[in-house]
Amino acid sequence: MLHLANLRNLLSQVLALPELHTAVLFTPEGQLVSYAADPYKPKDHVRVLVGLSGEIWQETKEHGIGMADSELGRLLIMPIERIDESTLNGAEEHDPVMLLTLNADNSVSWEELEIKATELARHLGKPLLEMGGRLAVAPPLLAGPRPERVAR
């Protein structure tokens, strides 16, 4: 099972402040799931990072990994995928379950970022695989009237 505190701790383990300062986990639709960052980085930095990373991913996903130098520094975007039969057969293009972005300054090599992201994606992939299709399916909407509140 995924616990947000555990996710944050895992993301924090790849940070090497101040050079590698932000790790973000989000959905391909741009919904922030969890992040770890230098405490001096504002949350707005993370929101901008998610938006920019999503755009970079859309442009580079055919390569299986996204890399870009930006005003925010180096960004490495890696998919965290659920492997199923259609993925193995290459039947159709699919979006990953989640995306992982590492953000660092230019002193961190692309190779170091990729190694850290790959290891982190491996750790994150296991609980995502265990959750199976539940991540991809929206919960059904409840039909009928809303229950009334009882005054106490």
Rosetta constraint file for C-alpha pairs under 8 A:
AtomPair CA 1 CA 127 HARMONIC 6.07 0.50
AtomPair CA 1 CA 130 HARMONIC 7.75 0.50
AtomPair CA 1 CA 131 HARMONIC 7.33 0.50
AtomPair CA 2 CA 6 HARMONIC 7.38 0.50
AtomPair CA 2 CA 7 HARMONIC 7.19 0.50
AtomPair CA 2 CA 127 HARMONIC 6.45 0.50
AtomPair CA 2 CA 128 HARMONIC 7.84 0.50
AtomPair CA 3 CA 7 HARMONIC 6.20 0.50
AtomPair CA 4 CA 8 HARMONIC 6.12 0.50
AtomPair CA 4 CA 34 HARMONIC 6.76 0.50
AtomPair CA 5 CA 9 HARMONIC 6.22 0.50
AtomPair CA 6 CA 10 HARMONIC 6.10 0.50
AtomPair CA 7 CA 11 HARMONIC 6.11 0.50
AtomPair CA 7 CA 34 HARMONIC 6.67 0.50
AtomPair CA 7 CA 35 HARMONIC 7.96 0.50
AtomPair CA 8 CA 12 HARMONIC 6.03 0.50
AtomPair CA 8 CA 34 HARMONIC 6.18 0.50
AtomPair CA 8 CA 35 HARMONIC 5.93 0.50
AtomPair CA 8 CA 36 HARMONIC 5.78 0.50
AtomPair CA 9 CA 13 HARMONIC 6.41 0.50
AtomPair CA 9 CA 36 HARMONIC 7.75 0.50
AtomPair CA 10 CA 14 HARMONIC 7.47 0.50
AtomPair CA 10 CA 120 HARMONIC 7.67 0.50
AtomPair CA 11 CA 15 HARMONIC 7.34 0.50
AtomPair CA 11 CA 23 HARMONIC 5.81 0.50
AtomPair CA 11 CA 24 HARMONIC 7.40 0.50
AtomPair CA 11 CA 35 HARMONIC 6.60 0.50
AtomPair CA 11 CA 36 HARMONIC 5.65 0.50
AtomPair CA 11 CA 120 HARMONIC 7.56 0.50
AtomPair CA 12 CA 23 HARMONIC 7.27 0.50
AtomPair CA 12 CA 36 HARMONIC 5.22 0.50
AtomPair CA 12 CA 37 HARMONIC 7.28 0.50
AtomPair CA 14 CA 20 HARMONIC 7.91 0.50
AtomPair CA 14 CA 23 HARMONIC 7.60 0.50
AtomPair CA 14 CA 116 HARMONIC 6.46 0.50
AtomPair CA 14 CA 120 HARMONIC 7.68 0.50
AtomPair CA 15 CA 20 HARMONIC 5.29 0.50
AtomPair CA 15 CA 21 HARMONIC 5.68 0.50
AtomPair CA 15 CA 22 HARMONIC 6.68 0.50
AtomPair CA 15 CA 23 HARMONIC 7.17 0.50
AtomPair CA 15 CA 36 HARMONIC 7.92 0.50
AtomPair CA 15 CA 37 HARMONIC 7.60 0.50
AtomPair CA 16 CA 20 HARMONIC 4.84 0.50
AtomPair CA 16 CA 21 HARMONIC 6.43 0.50
AtomPair CA 17 CA 21 HARMONIC 5.34 0.50
AtomPair CA 17 CA 38 HARMONIC 6.81 0.50
AtomPair CA 18 CA 38 HARMONIC 7.25 0.50
AtomPair CA 19 CA 104 HARMONIC 5.39 0.50
AtomPair CA 19 CA 105 HARMONIC 5.35 0.50
AtomPair CA 19 CA 107 HARMONIC 6.89 0.50
AtomPair CA 19 CA 108 HARMONIC 6.65 0.50
AtomPair CA 20 CA 102 HARMONIC 7.42 0.50
AtomPair CA 20 CA 103 HARMONIC 6.08 0.50
AtomPair CA 20 CA 104 HARMONIC 4.09 0.50
AtomPair CA 20 CA 105 HARMONIC 6.59 0.50
AtomPair CA 20 CA 108 HARMONIC 7.07 0.50
AtomPair CA 21 CA 37 HARMONIC 5.46 0.50
AtomPair CA 21 CA 38 HARMONIC 5.27 0.50
AtomPair CA 21 CA 102 HARMONIC 7.98 0.50
AtomPair CA 21 CA 103 HARMONIC 6.18 0.50
AtomPair CA 21 CA 104 HARMONIC 5.70 0.50
AtomPair CA 22 CA 35 HARMONIC 7.32 0.50
AtomPair CA 22 CA 36 HARMONIC 5.80 0.50
AtomPair CA 22 CA 37 HARMONIC 4.24 0.50
AtomPair CA 22 CA 38 HARMONIC 6.51 0.50
AtomPair CA 22 CA 46 HARMONIC 7.89 0.50
AtomPair CA 22 CA 101 HARMONIC 7.97 0.50
AtomPair CA 22 CA 102 HARMONIC 5.85 0.50
AtomPair CA 22 CA 103 HARMONIC 5.06 0.50
AtomPair CA 22 CA 104 HARMONIC 6.95 0.50
AtomPair CA 23 CA 35 HARMONIC 5.61 0.50
AtomPair CA 23 CA 36 HARMONIC 5.35 0.50
AtomPair CA 23 CA 37 HARMONIC 6.37 0.50
AtomPair CA 23 CA 100 HARMONIC 7.19 0.50
AtomPair CA 23 CA 101 HARMONIC 5.68 0.50
AtomPair CA 23 CA 102 HARMONIC 4.61 0.50
AtomPair CA 23 CA 103 HARMONIC 6.38 0.50
AtomPair CA 24 CA 32 HARMONIC 7.68 0.50
AtomPair CA 24 CA 33 HARMONIC 7.87 0.50
AtomPair CA 24 CA 34 HARMONIC 6.11 0.50
AtomPair CA 24 CA 35 HARMONIC 4.31 0.50
AtomPair CA 24 CA 36 HARMONIC 6.56 0.50
AtomPair CA 24 CA 46 HARMONIC 7.49 0.50
AtomPair CA 24 CA 50 HARMONIC 7.50 0.50
AtomPair CA 24 CA 100 HARMONIC 5.64 0.50
AtomPair CA 24 CA 101 HARMONIC 5.13 0.50
AtomPair CA 24 CA 102 HARMONIC 6.58 0.50
AtomPair CA 25 CA 32 HARMONIC 6.47 0.50
AtomPair CA 25 CA 33 HARMONIC 5.53 0.50
AtomPair CA 25 CA 34 HARMONIC 5.27 0.50
AtomPair CA 25 CA 35 HARMONIC 6.01 0.50
AtomPair CA 25 CA 98 HARMONIC 6.82 0.50
AtomPair CA 25 CA 99 HARMONIC 5.78 0.50
AtomPair CA 25 CA 100 HARMONIC 4.67 0.50
AtomPair CA 25 CA 101 HARMONIC 6.61 0.50
AtomPair CA 26 CA 30 HARMONIC 6.11 0.50
AtomPair CA 26 CA 31 HARMONIC 5.44 0.50
AtomPair CA 26 CA 32 HARMONIC 4.42 0.50
AtomPair CA 26 CA 33 HARMONIC 4.92 0.50
AtomPair CA 26 CA 34 HARMONIC 6.91 0.50
AtomPair CA 26 CA 50 HARMONIC 7.18 0.50
AtomPair CA 26 CA 98 HARMONIC 5.63 0.50
AtomPair CA 26 CA 99 HARMONIC 5.38 0.50
AtomPair CA 26 CA 100 HARMONIC 6.59 0.50
AtomPair CA 27 CA 31 HARMONIC 5.21 0.50
AtomPair CA 27 CA 32 HARMONIC 6.66 0.50
AtomPair CA 27 CA 33 HARMONIC 7.15 0.50
AtomPair CA 27 CA 97 HARMONIC 6.65 0.50
AtomPair CA 27 CA 98 HARMONIC 4.48 0.50
AtomPair CA 27 CA 99 HARMONIC 5.87 0.50
AtomPair CA 28 CA 54 HARMONIC 6.62 0.50
AtomPair CA 28 CA 95 HARMONIC 6.90 0.50
AtomPair CA 28 CA 96 HARMONIC 7.00 0.50
AtomPair CA 28 CA 97 HARMONIC 7.30 0.50
AtomPair CA 28 CA 98 HARMONIC 5.97 0.50
AtomPair CA 28 CA 99 HARMONIC 6.29 0.50
AtomPair CA 29 CA 54 HARMONIC 7.73 0.50
AtomPair CA 30 CA 50 HARMONIC 6.34 0.50
AtomPair CA 30 CA 51 HARMONIC 6.54 0.50
AtomPair CA 30 CA 54 HARMONIC 6.47 0.50
AtomPair CA 32 CA 47 HARMONIC 7.88 0.50
AtomPair CA 32 CA 50 HARMONIC 7.22 0.50
AtomPair CA 35 CA 46 HARMONIC 7.80 0.50
AtomPair CA 37 CA 41 HARMONIC 6.61 0.50
AtomPair CA 41 CA 45 HARMONIC 6.41 0.50
AtomPair CA 42 CA 46 HARMONIC 7.24 0.50
AtomPair CA 43 CA 47 HARMONIC 6.46 0.50
AtomPair CA 44 CA 48 HARMONIC 6.18 0.50
AtomPair CA 45 CA 49 HARMONIC 6.05 0.50
AtomPair CA 46 CA 50 HARMONIC 6.19 0.50
AtomPair CA 47 CA 51 HARMONIC 6.44 0.50
AtomPair CA 48 CA 52 HARMONIC 6.11 0.50
AtomPair CA 49 CA 53 HARMONIC 5.82 0.50
AtomPair CA 49 CA 72 HARMONIC 7.72 0.50
AtomPair CA 50 CA 54 HARMONIC 6.08 0.50
AtomPair CA 50 CA 101 HARMONIC 7.96 0.50
AtomPair CA 51 CA 55 HARMONIC 6.49 0.50
AtomPair CA 52 CA 56 HARMONIC 6.22 0.50
AtomPair CA 53 CA 57 HARMONIC 5.98 0.50
AtomPair CA 53 CA 75 HARMONIC 7.34 0.50
AtomPair CA 53 CA 77 HARMONIC 6.56 0.50
AtomPair CA 53 CA 101 HARMONIC 6.93 0.50
AtomPair CA 54 CA 58 HARMONIC 6.31 0.50
AtomPair CA 55 CA 59 HARMONIC 6.50 0.50
AtomPair CA 56 CA 60 HARMONIC 6.13 0.50
AtomPair CA 56 CA 66 HARMONIC 6.37 0.50
AtomPair CA 56 CA 67 HARMONIC 7.67 0.50
AtomPair CA 56 CA 68 HARMONIC 7.44 0.50
AtomPair CA 56 CA 77 HARMONIC 7.90 0.50
AtomPair CA 57 CA 61 HARMONIC 5.25 0.50
AtomPair CA 57 CA 65 HARMONIC 7.52 0.50
AtomPair CA 57 CA 66 HARMONIC 5.59 0.50
AtomPair CA 57 CA 77 HARMONIC 6.63 0.50
AtomPair CA 60 CA 64 HARMONIC 7.27 0.50
AtomPair CA 60 CA 65 HARMONIC 6.72 0.50
AtomPair CA 60 CA 66 HARMONIC 5.33 0.50
AtomPair CA 60 CA 67 HARMONIC 7.94 0.50
AtomPair CA 61 CA 65 HARMONIC 6.08 0.50
AtomPair CA 61 CA 66 HARMONIC 6.56 0.50
AtomPair CA 64 CA 78 HARMONIC 7.27 0.50
AtomPair CA 64 CA 79 HARMONIC 7.33 0.50
AtomPair CA 65 CA 76 HARMONIC 7.33 0.50
AtomPair CA 65 CA 77 HARMONIC 5.83 0.50
AtomPair CA 65 CA 78 HARMONIC 5.03 0.50
AtomPair CA 65 CA 79 HARMONIC 6.99 0.50
AtomPair CA 66 CA 75 HARMONIC 7.70 0.50
AtomPair CA 66 CA 76 HARMONIC 5.56 0.50
AtomPair CA 66 CA 77 HARMONIC 4.68 0.50
AtomPair CA 66 CA 78 HARMONIC 6.46 0.50
AtomPair CA 67 CA 74 HARMONIC 7.39 0.50
AtomPair CA 67 CA 75 HARMONIC 5.65 0.50
AtomPair CA 67 CA 76 HARMONIC 4.61 0.50
AtomPair CA 67 CA 77 HARMONIC 6.35 0.50
AtomPair CA 68 CA 74 HARMONIC 5.89 0.50
AtomPair CA 68 CA 75 HARMONIC 5.30 0.50
AtomPair CA 68 CA 76 HARMONIC 6.74 0.50
AtomPair CA 69 CA 73 HARMONIC 5.69 0.50
AtomPair CA 69 CA 74 HARMONIC 4.58 0.50
AtomPair CA 69 CA 75 HARMONIC 6.30 0.50
AtomPair CA 70 CA 74 HARMONIC 6.18 0.50
AtomPair CA 70 CA 75 HARMONIC 7.30 0.50
AtomPair CA 72 CA 103 HARMONIC 7.59 0.50
AtomPair CA 72 CA 105 HARMONIC 7.93 0.50
AtomPair CA 73 CA 103 HARMONIC 6.50 0.50
AtomPair CA 73 CA 104 HARMONIC 5.69 0.50
AtomPair CA 73 CA 105 HARMONIC 4.83 0.50
AtomPair CA 73 CA 106 HARMONIC 6.34 0.50
AtomPair CA 74 CA 102 HARMONIC 7.95 0.50
AtomPair CA 74 CA 103 HARMONIC 5.57 0.50
AtomPair CA 74 CA 104 HARMONIC 5.18 0.50
AtomPair CA 74 CA 105 HARMONIC 5.74 0.50
AtomPair CA 74 CA 106 HARMONIC 6.12 0.50
AtomPair CA 75 CA 101 HARMONIC 6.55 0.50
AtomPair CA 75 CA 102 HARMONIC 5.80 0.50
AtomPair CA 75 CA 103 HARMONIC 4.81 0.50
AtomPair CA 75 CA 104 HARMONIC 6.81 0.50
AtomPair CA 76 CA 101 HARMONIC 5.47 0.50
AtomPair CA 76 CA 102 HARMONIC 5.31 0.50
AtomPair CA 76 CA 103 HARMONIC 6.72 0.50
AtomPair CA 76 CA 110 HARMONIC 7.94 0.50
AtomPair CA 76 CA 113 HARMONIC 6.84 0.50
AtomPair CA 76 CA 114 HARMONIC 7.21 0.50
AtomPair CA 76 CA 117 HARMONIC 7.88 0.50
AtomPair CA 77 CA 99 HARMONIC 6.64 0.50
AtomPair CA 77 CA 100 HARMONIC 5.58 0.50
AtomPair CA 77 CA 101 HARMONIC 4.44 0.50
AtomPair CA 77 CA 102 HARMONIC 6.71 0.50
AtomPair CA 78 CA 99 HARMONIC 5.76 0.50
AtomPair CA 78 CA 100 HARMONIC 5.19 0.50
AtomPair CA 78 CA 101 HARMONIC 6.44 0.50
AtomPair CA 78 CA 117 HARMONIC 6.82 0.50
AtomPair CA 78 CA 118 HARMONIC 7.63 0.50
AtomPair CA 78 CA 121 HARMONIC 7.57 0.50
AtomPair CA 79 CA 96 HARMONIC 5.66 0.50
AtomPair CA 79 CA 97 HARMONIC 7.55 0.50
AtomPair CA 79 CA 98 HARMONIC 6.11 0.50
AtomPair CA 79 CA 99 HARMONIC 4.58 0.50
AtomPair CA 79 CA 100 HARMONIC 6.22 0.50
AtomPair CA 79 CA 121 HARMONIC 7.60 0.50
AtomPair CA 80 CA 96 HARMONIC 5.82 0.50
AtomPair CA 80 CA 97 HARMONIC 5.96 0.50
AtomPair CA 80 CA 98 HARMONIC 5.18 0.50
AtomPair CA 80 CA 99 HARMONIC 5.68 0.50
AtomPair CA 80 CA 100 HARMONIC 7.00 0.50
AtomPair CA 80 CA 121 HARMONIC 5.78 0.50
AtomPair CA 80 CA 122 HARMONIC 7.99 0.50
AtomPair CA 80 CA 124 HARMONIC 7.33 0.50
AtomPair CA 80 CA 125 HARMONIC 5.93 0.50
AtomPair CA 81 CA 96 HARMONIC 4.60 0.50
AtomPair CA 81 CA 97 HARMONIC 5.25 0.50
AtomPair CA 81 CA 98 HARMONIC 6.85 0.50
AtomPair CA 81 CA 125 HARMONIC 6.78 0.50
AtomPair CA 82 CA 96 HARMONIC 6.89 0.50
AtomPair CA 82 CA 97 HARMONIC 6.27 0.50
AtomPair CA 82 CA 125 HARMONIC 7.25 0.50
AtomPair CA 82 CA 128 HARMONIC 6.88 0.50
AtomPair CA 82 CA 129 HARMONIC 5.57 0.50
AtomPair CA 82 CA 132 HARMONIC 7.31 0.50
AtomPair CA 83 CA 87 HARMONIC 5.87 0.50
AtomPair CA 83 CA 88 HARMONIC 7.07 0.50
AtomPair CA 83 CA 129 HARMONIC 7.46 0.50
AtomPair CA 84 CA 88 HARMONIC 6.41 0.50
AtomPair CA 85 CA 89 HARMONIC 6.15 0.50
AtomPair CA 86 CA 90 HARMONIC 5.88 0.50
AtomPair CA 86 CA 91 HARMONIC 5.28 0.50
AtomPair CA 86 CA 92 HARMONIC 6.89 0.50
AtomPair CA 87 CA 91 HARMONIC 6.74 0.50
AtomPair CA 87 CA 92 HARMONIC 7.45 0.50
AtomPair CA 87 CA 94 HARMONIC 7.85 0.50
AtomPair CA 97 CA 128 HARMONIC 7.83 0.50
AtomPair CA 97 CA 135 HARMONIC 7.30 0.50
AtomPair CA 97 CA 136 HARMONIC 7.39 0.50
AtomPair CA 100 CA 117 HARMONIC 7.41 0.50
AtomPair CA 100 CA 121 HARMONIC 7.34 0.50
AtomPair CA 101 CA 117 HARMONIC 7.82 0.50
AtomPair CA 102 CA 113 HARMONIC 7.03 0.50
AtomPair CA 102 CA 117 HARMONIC 7.02 0.50
AtomPair CA 104 CA 108 HARMONIC 6.42 0.50
AtomPair CA 108 CA 112 HARMONIC 6.70 0.50
AtomPair CA 108 CA 113 HARMONIC 7.06 0.50
AtomPair CA 109 CA 113 HARMONIC 6.42 0.50
AtomPair CA 110 CA 114 HARMONIC 6.08 0.50
AtomPair CA 111 CA 115 HARMONIC 6.14 0.50
AtomPair CA 112 CA 116 HARMONIC 6.23 0.50
AtomPair CA 113 CA 117 HARMONIC 6.01 0.50
AtomPair CA 114 CA 118 HARMONIC 5.91 0.50
AtomPair CA 115 CA 119 HARMONIC 6.24 0.50
AtomPair CA 116 CA 120 HARMONIC 6.10 0.50
AtomPair CA 117 CA 121 HARMONIC 5.90 0.50
AtomPair CA 118 CA 122 HARMONIC 6.16 0.50
AtomPair CA 119 CA 123 HARMONIC 6.49 0.50
AtomPair CA 120 CA 124 HARMONIC 6.17 0.50
AtomPair CA 121 CA 125 HARMONIC 5.71 0.50
AtomPair CA 122 CA 126 HARMONIC 6.81 0.50
AtomPair CA 123 CA 127 HARMONIC 7.83 0.50
AtomPair CA 124 CA 128 HARMONIC 6.57 0.50
AtomPair CA 125 CA 129 HARMONIC 5.97 0.50
AtomPair CA 126 CA 130 HARMONIC 6.31 0.50
AtomPair CA 127 CA 131 HARMONIC 6.36 0.50
AtomPair CA 128 CA 132 HARMONIC 6.63 0.50
AtomPair CA 131 CA 135 HARMONIC 6.79 0.50
AtomPair CA 133 CA 137 HARMONIC 6.50 0.50
AtomPair CA 134 CA 138 HARMONIC 7.91 0.50
